């Protein structure tokens, strides 16, 4: 679920969603704290590429964490 929020935020940024929209702000308020320390980790000179890499890493992190938790709970 956390990874989905991160991916949704990435897509909204890439497709130029209206940042004044309430739904965009809601997703942004969820995505930013879930990204933990990843935003700003890499600064590649392109704002869209920065969002893809940094928030994408956060999404991968959450996929790994939830996968590990699922394995622990399944045992």
Secondary structure as GFF3:
##gff-version 3
##sequence-region A 1 75
A	DSSP	alpha_helix	2	14	.	.	.	ID=ss1
A	DSSP	alpha_helix	22	34	.	.	.	ID=ss2
A	DSSP	alpha_helix	47	74	.	.	.	ID=ss3
###
